[in-house]
Amino acid sequence: MTEPNIEVDRNDDAHRYEIHVDGELAGFTVIEPGAGVTVMPHTEIDDKFGGRGLSTILIQRALDDLRARGDKIVPSCPAVARFIAKHADYADLVVSRG
């Protein structure tokens, strides 16, 4: 069995990062960009693609891209907050809403 082709892209028109598996949209994480701070309120993986670790791949690549852009984040999505709690090397990206 061959490994699936997994791609993560930023879709500014839809305000989200999208993950595609073999060209098919498998999920997304919503972003609300601001002045150097991006709120991440929701992540969703289609049930068809569940259990493959795609949310981890999606969130990590989104955070890597936001870091490269110089943005900080507000992880209001529980999946993003859990990812950061498990991967302390991303904690420097987090700012509070206040």
Secondary structure by P-SEA (a helix, b strand, c coil): ccccbbbbbbcccccbbbbbcccccccbbbbbccccbbbbccccccccccccaaaaaaaaaaaaaaaaabbbbbcccaaaaaaaaacccccccccccc
